[in-house]
Amino acid sequence: MGSWPASVAAITLFVEDLVASKQFYSEVFGLPVAFEDDDSVVFDFGNTIINLLKTSAARGLIEPAAVAGREAGSRLQLTIHVDDVDALCAELATRGVELLNGPIDRPWGVRTASFNDPSGHIWEIAQ
């Protein structure tokens, strides 16, 4: 078996409301849409693409596994490294983003803040 690649190419997030999720990602992250069809919208985060996929289309992708609803709670957190957490939190507030927590200095020496997207996926910014 060969070695694993050095980076993650794509992360697919299952979303209930594709229109609201597309608007959120466009406004909050300031990224253009890289690809779009009736079931998905893709944003390019540099080395990784984020694919927002309607939950109705996700079922066929992961069968026989089940697609969990937002009410099930979060099972992941996506982290983006930034130069200034406090400045970005101020910018996020102007875009209507409500923080879950932070900015806070973590015991492991990183300053972080977290927020939800419309489907409940948690994003963390870390300095």
N, C-alpha and C positions, 0 to 999 in steps of 0.2 A: 504494500500500500504506500502511495506517495505521501508527501507532506501536505498539510492543509494549507489553503490560501491564506494570505496575510490580512485580508479584509473581508467584510461582509458586503456583498454586492447589492442585495435588496432585502427590505423588510416590508412585509405585507400586513397592513392593519385593517381589520374588518370594521366597517362603519355602517351604522343604521341610516344615516342621512348623508348621502354623497354630496349634495349641493352645499349643505352647511359645512361639511368637512373641507370641501374644496375652498370655500370662502375663507374659513379659519386659517388653513395652511398658507393660502395666498397672502392674506393680510398679516398674520403673525410672523411668518418666516420671511416674507417678502420675496418669495420664489415664483418664477413663472411655471406654468404647467408644462411638463416635458412630454406627456402622453395623456390622452383621454379617450374613453369610449363610454358606452351606456352603463357599464358596470364598474369602471375604475378611473382614477385620476392619479397620475404619477408626478412626484416632485423629485428633482435631483439635488441631493445634499452633498455633492462632491464625489466622494468615494462610495457612497451608498444612496440608492434610490429608495424612497418611501412610496409604496403603492397603497392607495386607499381603495379598498375593494368592498362593494356592497355585500352585506351579510348574506343576502339571497344567492349571490354568485360564489361566496366563500364555501358554502356547503359542498358543492361539487368539487372544489379544489382539495378539500381535506378529508373527504369521506374515507372510512367510516367514522372518523373523529367528529365530534359535535362542535358547532360554533356556539360559544357562550355569549349570553347577553351582557350588556353593560352592568346590570344589577348584580351580577355574579362577583363583582369586585375586580381589582386590578391584579395582574400576574406578571407585569413587566414595567420597567421604567427605561426610557430612552434618554441618554445623556449627551449634551452638546457642551464642549469646552468653549468658554468665552474669556475675554480679557478682563471684563468688569461686570460682575453679576449685578451690582447695585444699579449701575447705569442702564443695563438691559432690562431690569425689573421696572425702572421708571418708564422706559420706552414701551414695554409690554402693557403697562397700565394705560398709556395713551391709546393703545389698540384694543382696549376693553378686556384684557386678560386678567382674570382674578387668580392670584397665587394660592396654591394649596398650603405652601409653607415657604419661609425664607423672606429675604436673604438671611442665612444662618451660617455660622462658622461650625463646621462639623468636627468631631473629635479627631478625625483622621487627617485634619489640616486643610480641608477644602471648603470654600464658601459656596453654598448652593441655594437654589430656589426651585420650586416645582409648580407645574400647572397642568391642567387637563385639556385635552382637545374635546370636541363635541361628543365623541363616542366614549370618553372616559380614559383614553390612553394617557399615561403620565409622562410628561417631558420634564427633564431636569436640566437646568443650566448650572455649570460648575466652573469655578475659577481656581 
